[in-house]
Amino acid sequence: MRLGCALLLVVLAGLAGCKTLPPTPAVPELSAEQILSRLQARQGALTAFAARGRLTLLSPQQNATGTALIKGKLPETLKVDLKDPLGRADLNFATNGRTVEILFPLENKLLQGPATPANLAAPNWGILARGPRAGPSTSNW
């Protein structure tokens, strides 16, 4: 019994003498402009990127909020996955620079077409995202 108590005292004394780790410094939050300027400064070395953030869409037709997962490989590949607050997929967007695909999983709707400025314009998304139309679930712009 005395040996067990002595061993316990030695272990406790050893633990009491251990130094604690210094606190980790707080990472400052960066503005979008600061992030963009850092990316532009390193653009020559940048070949791919990934980001995760909170996204809120405010429009006359619909308001939405969720998590955005963005991945890209320069010069032209981009993939964006939007999830609602419950973690369900709301929208999947992918382009290889020539074609674009937008999937609305909850509506079971897939839009495909050439990656032109007109097809990528936000007003087109709002019109197309209002709800499924009669006919096939795959649309071409």
MODELLER restraints for C-alpha pairs under 7 A, 6 or more apart:
rsr = mdl.restraints
at = mdl.atoms
rsr.add(forms.Gaussian(group=physical.xy_distance, feature=features.Distance(at['CA:47:A'], at['CA:73:A']), mean=5.83, stdev=0.5))
rsr.add(forms.Gaussian(group=physical.xy_distance, feature=features.Distance(at['CA:47:A'], at['CA:74:A']), mean=5.24, stdev=0.5))
rsr.add(forms.Gaussian(group=physical.xy_distance, feature=features.Distance(at['CA:48:A'], at['CA:72:A']), mean=5.53, stdev=0.5))
rsr.add(forms.Gaussian(group=physical.xy_distance, feature=features.Distance(at['CA:48:A'], at['CA:73:A']), mean=4.14, stdev=0.5))
rsr.add(forms.Gaussian(group=physical.xy_distance, feature=features.Distance(at['CA:48:A'], at['CA:74:A']), mean=5.86, stdev=0.5))
rsr.add(forms.Gaussian(group=physical.xy_distance, feature=features.Distance(at['CA:49:A'], at['CA:71:A']), mean=5.74, stdev=0.5))
rsr.add(forms.Gaussian(group=physical.xy_distance, feature=features.Distance(at['CA:49:A'], at['CA:72:A']), mean=5.33, stdev=0.5))
rsr.add(forms.Gaussian(group=physical.xy_distance, feature=features.Distance(at['CA:49:A'], at['CA:73:A']), mean=6.47, stdev=0.5))
rsr.add(forms.Gaussian(group=physical.xy_distance, feature=features.Distance(at['CA:50:A'], at['CA:70:A']), mean=5.52, stdev=0.5))
rsr.add(forms.Gaussian(group=physical.xy_distance, feature=features.Distance(at['CA:50:A'], at['CA:71:A']), mean=4.31, stdev=0.5))
rsr.add(forms.Gaussian(group=physical.xy_distance, feature=features.Distance(at['CA:50:A'], at['CA:72:A']), mean=6.43, stdev=0.5))
rsr.add(forms.Gaussian(group=physical.xy_distance, feature=features.Distance(at['CA:51:A'], at['CA:69:A']), mean=5.92, stdev=0.5))
rsr.add(forms.Gaussian(group=physical.xy_distance, feature=features.Distance(at['CA:51:A'], at['CA:70:A']), mean=5.11, stdev=0.5))
rsr.add(forms.Gaussian(group=physical.xy_distance, feature=features.Distance(at['CA:51:A'], at['CA:71:A']), mean=6.51, stdev=0.5))
rsr.add(forms.Gaussian(group=physical.xy_distance, feature=features.Distance(at['CA:52:A'], at['CA:68:A']), mean=5.59, stdev=0.5))
rsr.add(forms.Gaussian(group=physical.xy_distance, feature=features.Distance(at['CA:52:A'], at['CA:69:A']), mean=4.62, stdev=0.5))
rsr.add(forms.Gaussian(group=physical.xy_distance, feature=features.Distance(at['CA:52:A'], at['CA:70:A']), mean=6.27, stdev=0.5))
rsr.add(forms.Gaussian(group=physical.xy_distance, feature=features.Distance(at['CA:53:A'], at['CA:67:A']), mean=5.72, stdev=0.5))
rsr.add(forms.Gaussian(group=physical.xy_distance, feature=features.Distance(at['CA:53:A'], at['CA:68:A']), mean=5.31, stdev=0.5))
rsr.add(forms.Gaussian(group=physical.xy_distance, feature=features.Distance(at['CA:53:A'], at['CA:69:A']), mean=6.80, stdev=0.5))
rsr.add(forms.Gaussian(group=physical.xy_distance, feature=features.Distance(at['CA:54:A'], at['CA:66:A']), mean=5.84, stdev=0.5))
rsr.add(forms.Gaussian(group=physical.xy_distance, feature=features.Distance(at['CA:54:A'], at['CA:67:A']), mean=4.64, stdev=0.5))
rsr.add(forms.Gaussian(group=physical.xy_distance, feature=features.Distance(at['CA:54:A'], at['CA:68:A']), mean=5.97, stdev=0.5))
rsr.add(forms.Gaussian(group=physical.xy_distance, feature=features.Distance(at['CA:55:A'], at['CA:65:A']), mean=5.65, stdev=0.5))
rsr.add(forms.Gaussian(group=physical.xy_distance, feature=features.Distance(at['CA:55:A'], at['CA:66:A']), mean=5.48, stdev=0.5))
rsr.add(forms.Gaussian(group=physical.xy_distance, feature=features.Distance(at['CA:55:A'], at['CA:67:A']), mean=5.88, stdev=0.5))
rsr.add(forms.Gaussian(group=physical.xy_distance, feature=features.Distance(at['CA:55:A'], at['CA:68:A']), mean=6.16, stdev=0.5))
rsr.add(forms.Gaussian(group=physical.xy_distance, feature=features.Distance(at['CA:56:A'], at['CA:64:A']), mean=5.76, stdev=0.5))
rsr.add(forms.Gaussian(group=physical.xy_distance, feature=features.Distance(at['CA:56:A'], at['CA:65:A']), mean=4.25, stdev=0.5))
rsr.add(forms.Gaussian(group=physical.xy_distance, feature=features.Distance(at['CA:56:A'], at['CA:66:A']), mean=6.58, stdev=0.5))
rsr.add(forms.Gaussian(group=physical.xy_distance, feature=features.Distance(at['CA:57:A'], at['CA:63:A']), mean=5.46, stdev=0.5))
rsr.add(forms.Gaussian(group=physical.xy_distance, feature=features.Distance(at['CA:57:A'], at['CA:64:A']), mean=5.07, stdev=0.5))
rsr.add(forms.Gaussian(group=physical.xy_distance, feature=features.Distance(at['CA:57:A'], at['CA:65:A']), mean=6.16, stdev=0.5))
rsr.add(forms.Gaussian(group=physical.xy_distance, feature=features.Distance(at['CA:58:A'], at['CA:64:A']), mean=6.73, stdev=0.5))
rsr.add(forms.Gaussian(group=physical.xy_distance, feature=features.Distance(at['CA:65:A'], at['CA:84:A']), mean=6.46, stdev=0.5))
rsr.add(forms.Gaussian(group=physical.xy_distance, feature=features.Distance(at['CA:66:A'], at['CA:82:A']), mean=6.49, stdev=0.5))
rsr.add(forms.Gaussian(group=physical.xy_distance, feature=features.Distance(at['CA:66:A'], at['CA:83:A']), mean=5.35, stdev=0.5))
rsr.add(forms.Gaussian(group=physical.xy_distance, feature=features.Distance(at['CA:66:A'], at['CA:84:A']), mean=4.39, stdev=0.5))
rsr.add(forms.Gaussian(group=physical.xy_distance, feature=features.Distance(at['CA:66:A'], at['CA:85:A']), mean=5.25, stdev=0.5))
rsr.add(forms.Gaussian(group=physical.xy_distance, feature=features.Distance(at['CA:67:A'], at['CA:82:A']), mean=5.67, stdev=0.5))
rsr.add(forms.Gaussian(group=physical.xy_distance, feature=features.Distance(at['CA:67:A'], at['CA:83:A']), mean=5.17, stdev=0.5))
rsr.add(forms.Gaussian(group=physical.xy_distance, feature=features.Distance(at['CA:67:A'], at['CA:84:A']), mean=6.48, stdev=0.5))
rsr.add(forms.Gaussian(group=physical.xy_distance, feature=features.Distance(at['CA:68:A'], at['CA:80:A']), mean=6.81, stdev=0.5))
rsr.add(forms.Gaussian(group=physical.xy_distance, feature=features.Distance(at['CA:68:A'], at['CA:81:A']), mean=5.74, stdev=0.5))
rsr.add(forms.Gaussian(group=physical.xy_distance, feature=features.Distance(at['CA:68:A'], at['CA:82:A']), mean=4.60, stdev=0.5))
rsr.add(forms.Gaussian(group=physical.xy_distance, feature=features.Distance(at['CA:68:A'], at['CA:83:A']), mean=6.53, stdev=0.5))
rsr.add(forms.Gaussian(group=physical.xy_distance, feature=features.Distance(at['CA:69:A'], at['CA:80:A']), mean=5.69, stdev=0.5))
rsr.add(forms.Gaussian(group=physical.xy_distance, feature=features.Distance(at['CA:69:A'], at['CA:81:A']), mean=5.11, stdev=0.5))
rsr.add(forms.Gaussian(group=physical.xy_distance, feature=features.Distance(at['CA:69:A'], at['CA:82:A']), mean=6.46, stdev=0.5))
rsr.add(forms.Gaussian(group=physical.xy_distance, feature=features.Distance(at['CA:70:A'], at['CA:79:A']), mean=5.82, stdev=0.5))
rsr.add(forms.Gaussian(group=physical.xy_distance, feature=features.Distance(at['CA:70:A'], at['CA:80:A']), mean=4.54, stdev=0.5))
rsr.add(forms.Gaussian(group=physical.xy_distance, feature=features.Distance(at['CA:70:A'], at['CA:81:A']), mean=6.53, stdev=0.5))
rsr.add(forms.Gaussian(group=physical.xy_distance, feature=features.Distance(at['CA:71:A'], at['CA:78:A']), mean=5.89, stdev=0.5))
rsr.add(forms.Gaussian(group=physical.xy_distance, feature=features.Distance(at['CA:71:A'], at['CA:79:A']), mean=5.21, stdev=0.5))
rsr.add(forms.Gaussian(group=physical.xy_distance, feature=features.Distance(at['CA:71:A'], at['CA:80:A']), mean=6.49, stdev=0.5))
rsr.add(forms.Gaussian(group=physical.xy_distance, feature=features.Distance(at['CA:72:A'], at['CA:78:A']), mean=4.30, stdev=0.5))
rsr.add(forms.Gaussian(group=physical.xy_distance, feature=features.Distance(at['CA:72:A'], at['CA:79:A']), mean=6.16, stdev=0.5))
rsr.add(forms.Gaussian(group=physical.xy_distance, feature=features.Distance(at['CA:76:A'], at['CA:96:A']), mean=5.63, stdev=0.5))
rsr.add(forms.Gaussian(group=physical.xy_distance, feature=features.Distance(at['CA:76:A'], at['CA:97:A']), mean=4.80, stdev=0.5))
rsr.add(forms.Gaussian(group=physical.xy_distance, feature=features.Distance(at['CA:77:A'], at['CA:95:A']), mean=5.69, stdev=0.5))
rsr.add(forms.Gaussian(group=physical.xy_distance, feature=features.Distance(at['CA:77:A'], at['CA:96:A']), mean=4.42, stdev=0.5))
rsr.add(forms.Gaussian(group=physical.xy_distance, feature=features.Distance(at['CA:77:A'], at['CA:97:A']), mean=6.14, stdev=0.5))
rsr.add(forms.Gaussian(group=physical.xy_distance, feature=features.Distance(at['CA:78:A'], at['CA:94:A']), mean=5.69, stdev=0.5))
rsr.add(forms.Gaussian(group=physical.xy_distance, feature=features.Distance(at['CA:78:A'], at['CA:95:A']), mean=5.41, stdev=0.5))
rsr.add(forms.Gaussian(group=physical.xy_distance, feature=features.Distance(at['CA:78:A'], at['CA:96:A']), mean=6.64, stdev=0.5))
rsr.add(forms.Gaussian(group=physical.xy_distance, feature=features.Distance(at['CA:79:A'], at['CA:93:A']), mean=5.57, stdev=0.5))
rsr.add(forms.Gaussian(group=physical.xy_distance, feature=features.Distance(at['CA:79:A'], at['CA:94:A']), mean=4.37, stdev=0.5))
rsr.add(forms.Gaussian(group=physical.xy_distance, feature=features.Distance(at['CA:79:A'], at['CA:95:A']), mean=6.60, stdev=0.5))
rsr.add(forms.Gaussian(group=physical.xy_distance, feature=features.Distance(at['CA:80:A'], at['CA:92:A']), mean=5.82, stdev=0.5))
rsr.add(forms.Gaussian(group=physical.xy_distance, feature=features.Distance(at['CA:80:A'], at['CA:93:A']), mean=5.00, stdev=0.5))
rsr.add(forms.Gaussian(group=physical.xy_distance, feature=features.Distance(at['CA:80:A'], at['CA:94:A']), mean=6.44, stdev=0.5))
rsr.add(forms.Gaussian(group=physical.xy_distance, feature=features.Distance(at['CA:81:A'], at['CA:91:A']), mean=5.93, stdev=0.5))
rsr.add(forms.Gaussian(group=physical.xy_distance, feature=features.Distance(at['CA:81:A'], at['CA:92:A']), mean=4.60, stdev=0.5))
rsr.add(forms.Gaussian(group=physical.xy_distance, feature=features.Distance(at['CA:81:A'], at['CA:93:A']), mean=6.40, stdev=0.5))
rsr.add(forms.Gaussian(group=physical.xy_distance, feature=features.Distance(at['CA:82:A'], at['CA:89:A']), mean=5.99, stdev=0.5))
rsr.add(forms.Gaussian(group=physical.xy_distance, feature=features.Distance(at['CA:82:A'], at['CA:90:A']), mean=5.48, stdev=0.5))
rsr.add(forms.Gaussian(group=physical.xy_distance, feature=features.Distance(at['CA:82:A'], at['CA:91:A']), mean=5.13, stdev=0.5))
rsr.add(forms.Gaussian(group=physical.xy_distance, feature=features.Distance(at['CA:82:A'], at['CA:92:A']), mean=6.39, stdev=0.5))
rsr.add(forms.Gaussian(group=physical.xy_distance, feature=features.Distance(at['CA:83:A'], at['CA:89:A']), mean=4.40, stdev=0.5))
rsr.add(forms.Gaussian(group=physical.xy_distance, feature=features.Distance(at['CA:83:A'], at['CA:90:A']), mean=5.17, stdev=0.5))
rsr.add(forms.Gaussian(group=physical.xy_distance, feature=features.Distance(at['CA:84:A'], at['CA:90:A']), mean=6.11, stdev=0.5))
rsr.add(forms.Gaussian(group=physical.xy_distance, feature=features.Distance(at['CA:89:A'], at['CA:105:A']), mean=6.51, stdev=0.5))
rsr.add(forms.Gaussian(group=physical.xy_distance, feature=features.Distance(at['CA:90:A'], at['CA:104:A']), mean=6.02, stdev=0.5))
rsr.add(forms.Gaussian(group=physical.xy_distance, feature=features.Distance(at['CA:90:A'], at['CA:105:A']), mean=6.25, stdev=0.5))
rsr.add(forms.Gaussian(group=physical.xy_distance, feature=features.Distance(at['CA:90:A'], at['CA:106:A']), mean=6.48, stdev=0.5))
rsr.add(forms.Gaussian(group=physical.xy_distance, feature=features.Distance(at['CA:91:A'], at['CA:102:A']), mean=6.99, stdev=0.5))
rsr.add(forms.Gaussian(group=physical.xy_distance, feature=features.Distance(at['CA:91:A'], at['CA:103:A']), mean=5.65, stdev=0.5))
rsr.add(forms.Gaussian(group=physical.xy_distance, feature=features.Distance(at['CA:91:A'], at['CA:104:A']), mean=4.84, stdev=0.5))
rsr.add(forms.Gaussian(group=physical.xy_distance, feature=features.Distance(at['CA:91:A'], at['CA:105:A']), mean=6.58, stdev=0.5))
rsr.add(forms.Gaussian(group=physical.xy_distance, feature=features.Distance(at['CA:92:A'], at['CA:102:A']), mean=5.65, stdev=0.5))
rsr.add(forms.Gaussian(group=physical.xy_distance, feature=features.Distance(at['CA:92:A'], at['CA:103:A']), mean=5.00, stdev=0.5))
rsr.add(forms.Gaussian(group=physical.xy_distance, feature=features.Distance(at['CA:92:A'], at['CA:104:A']), mean=6.67, stdev=0.5))
rsr.add(forms.Gaussian(group=physical.xy_distance, feature=features.Distance(at['CA:93:A'], at['CA:101:A']), mean=5.77, stdev=0.5))
rsr.add(forms.Gaussian(group=physical.xy_distance, feature=features.Distance(at['CA:93:A'], at['CA:102:A']), mean=4.50, stdev=0.5))
rsr.add(forms.Gaussian(group=physical.xy_distance, feature=features.Distance(at['CA:93:A'], at['CA:103:A']), mean=6.44, stdev=0.5))
rsr.add(forms.Gaussian(group=physical.xy_distance, feature=features.Distance(at['CA:94:A'], at['CA:100:A']), mean=5.77, stdev=0.5))
rsr.add(forms.Gaussian(group=physical.xy_distance, feature=features.Distance(at['CA:94:A'], at['CA:101:A']), mean=5.32, stdev=0.5))
rsr.add(forms.Gaussian(group=physical.xy_distance, feature=features.Distance(at['CA:94:A'], at['CA:102:A']), mean=6.58, stdev=0.5))
rsr.add(forms.Gaussian(group=physical.xy_distance, feature=features.Distance(at['CA:95:A'], at['CA:101:A']), mean=6.37, stdev=0.5))
rsr.add(forms.Gaussian(group=physical.xy_distance, feature=features.Distance(at['CA:97:A'], at['CA:115:A']), mean=6.09, stdev=0.5))
rsr.add(forms.Gaussian(group=physical.xy_distance, feature=features.Distance(at['CA:98:A'], at['CA:114:A']), mean=5.84, stdev=0.5))
rsr.add(forms.Gaussian(group=physical.xy_distance, feature=features.Distance(at['CA:98:A'], at['CA:115:A']), mean=5.19, stdev=0.5))
rsr.add(forms.Gaussian(group=physical.xy_distance, feature=features.Distance(at['CA:99:A'], at['CA:113:A']), mean=5.64, stdev=0.5))
rsr.add(forms.Gaussian(group=physical.xy_distance, feature=features.Distance(at['CA:99:A'], at['CA:114:A']), mean=4.26, stdev=0.5))
rsr.add(forms.Gaussian(group=physical.xy_distance, feature=features.Distance(at['CA:99:A'], at['CA:115:A']), mean=4.68, stdev=0.5))
rsr.add(forms.Gaussian(group=physical.xy_distance, feature=features.Distance(at['CA:100:A'], at['CA:112:A']), mean=5.74, stdev=0.5))
rsr.add(forms.Gaussian(group=physical.xy_distance, feature=features.Distance(at['CA:100:A'], at['CA:113:A']), mean=5.57, stdev=0.5))
rsr.add(forms.Gaussian(group=physical.xy_distance, feature=features.Distance(at['CA:100:A'], at['CA:114:A']), mean=5.90, stdev=0.5))
rsr.add(forms.Gaussian(group=physical.xy_distance, feature=features.Distance(at['CA:100:A'], at['CA:115:A']), mean=5.20, stdev=0.5))
rsr.add(forms.Gaussian(group=physical.xy_distance, feature=features.Distance(at['CA:101:A'], at['CA:110:A']), mean=6.96, stdev=0.5))
rsr.add(forms.Gaussian(group=physical.xy_distance, feature=features.Distance(at['CA:101:A'], at['CA:111:A']), mean=5.58, stdev=0.5))
rsr.add(forms.Gaussian(group=physical.xy_distance, feature=features.Distance(at['CA:101:A'], at['CA:112:A']), mean=4.55, stdev=0.5))
rsr.add(forms.Gaussian(group=physical.xy_distance, feature=features.Distance(at['CA:101:A'], at['CA:113:A']), mean=6.80, stdev=0.5))
rsr.add(forms.Gaussian(group=physical.xy_distance, feature=features.Distance(at['CA:102:A'], at['CA:110:A']), mean=5.76, stdev=0.5))
rsr.add(forms.Gaussian(group=physical.xy_distance, feature=features.Distance(at['CA:102:A'], at['CA:111:A']), mean=5.06, stdev=0.5))
rsr.add(forms.Gaussian(group=physical.xy_distance, feature=features.Distance(at['CA:102:A'], at['CA:112:A']), mean=6.57, stdev=0.5))
rsr.add(forms.Gaussian(group=physical.xy_distance, feature=features.Distance(at['CA:103:A'], at['CA:109:A']), mean=5.84, stdev=0.5))
rsr.add(forms.Gaussian(group=physical.xy_distance, feature=features.Distance(at['CA:103:A'], at['CA:110:A']), mean=4.43, stdev=0.5))
rsr.add(forms.Gaussian(group=physical.xy_distance, feature=features.Distance(at['CA:103:A'], at['CA:111:A']), mean=6.32, stdev=0.5))
rsr.add(forms.Gaussian(group=physical.xy_distance, feature=features.Distance(at['CA:104:A'], at['CA:110:A']), mean=6.31, stdev=0.5))
rsr.add(forms.Gaussian(group=physical.xy_distance, feature=features.Distance(at['CA:107:A'], at['CA:131:A']), mean=6.99, stdev=0.5))
rsr.add(forms.Gaussian(group=physical.xy_distance, feature=features.Distance(at['CA:107:A'], at['CA:132:A']), mean=6.46, stdev=0.5))
rsr.add(forms.Gaussian(group=physical.xy_distance, feature=features.Distance(at['CA:108:A'], at['CA:137:A']), mean=6.64, stdev=0.5))
rsr.add(forms.Gaussian(group=physical.xy_distance, feature=features.Distance(at['CA:109:A'], at['CA:132:A']), mean=6.72, stdev=0.5))
rsr.add(forms.Gaussian(group=physical.xy_distance, feature=features.Distance(at['CA:109:A'], at['CA:137:A']), mean=4.94, stdev=0.5))
rsr.add(forms.Gaussian(group=physical.xy_distance, feature=features.Distance(at['CA:109:A'], at['CA:138:A']), mean=6.07, stdev=0.5))
rsr.add(forms.Gaussian(group=physical.xy_distance, feature=features.Distance(at['CA:110:A'], at['CA:137:A']), mean=6.22, stdev=0.5))
rsr.add(forms.Gaussian(group=physical.xy_distance, feature=features.Distance(at['CA:110:A'], at['CA:138:A']), mean=4.75, stdev=0.5))
rsr.add(forms.Gaussian(group=physical.xy_distance, feature=features.Distance(at['CA:110:A'], at['CA:139:A']), mean=6.33, stdev=0.5))
rsr.add(forms.Gaussian(group=physical.xy_distance, feature=features.Distance(at['CA:111:A'], at['CA:138:A']), mean=5.73, stdev=0.5))
rsr.add(forms.Gaussian(group=physical.xy_distance, feature=features.Distance(at['CA:111:A'], at['CA:139:A']), mean=4.80, stdev=0.5))
rsr.add(forms.Gaussian(group=physical.xy_distance, feature=features.Distance(at['CA:111:A'], at['CA:140:A']), mean=5.84, stdev=0.5))
rsr.add(forms.Gaussian(group=physical.xy_distance, feature=features.Distance(at['CA:112:A'], at['CA:139:A']), mean=6.19, stdev=0.5))
rsr.add(forms.Gaussian(group=physical.xy_distance, feature=features.Distance(at['CA:112:A'], at['CA:140:A']), mean=4.99, stdev=0.5))
rsr.add(forms.Gaussian(group=physical.xy_distance, feature=features.Distance(at['CA:112:A'], at['CA:141:A']), mean=6.80, stdev=0.5))
rsr.add(forms.Gaussian(group=physical.xy_distance, feature=features.Distance(at['CA:113:A'], at['CA:140:A']), mean=5.35, stdev=0.5))
rsr.add(forms.Gaussian(group=physical.xy_distance, feature=features.Distance(at['CA:113:A'], at['CA:141:A']), mean=5.63, stdev=0.5))
